[in-house]
Amino acid sequence: MFTAIADVLRTIAGAIATVVTLPFRAVARLFGGAADSAHGRH
């Protein structure tokens, strides 16, 4: 039973981590692209 609870918690933690990191990855990609284009122009 404890292993089942651990599996559920691990799955929930993984889902939360994915949802939390996605916006940061999108923002980092946006800022990274803006920085690359700005440096490219100069």
Contacts in CASP RR format, 6 or more apart in sequence:
PFRMAT RR
TARGET T0000
AUTHOR 0000-0000-0000
METHOD contacts of the structure
MODEL  1
MFTAIADVLRTIAGAIATVVTLPFRAVARLFGGAADSAHGRH
END
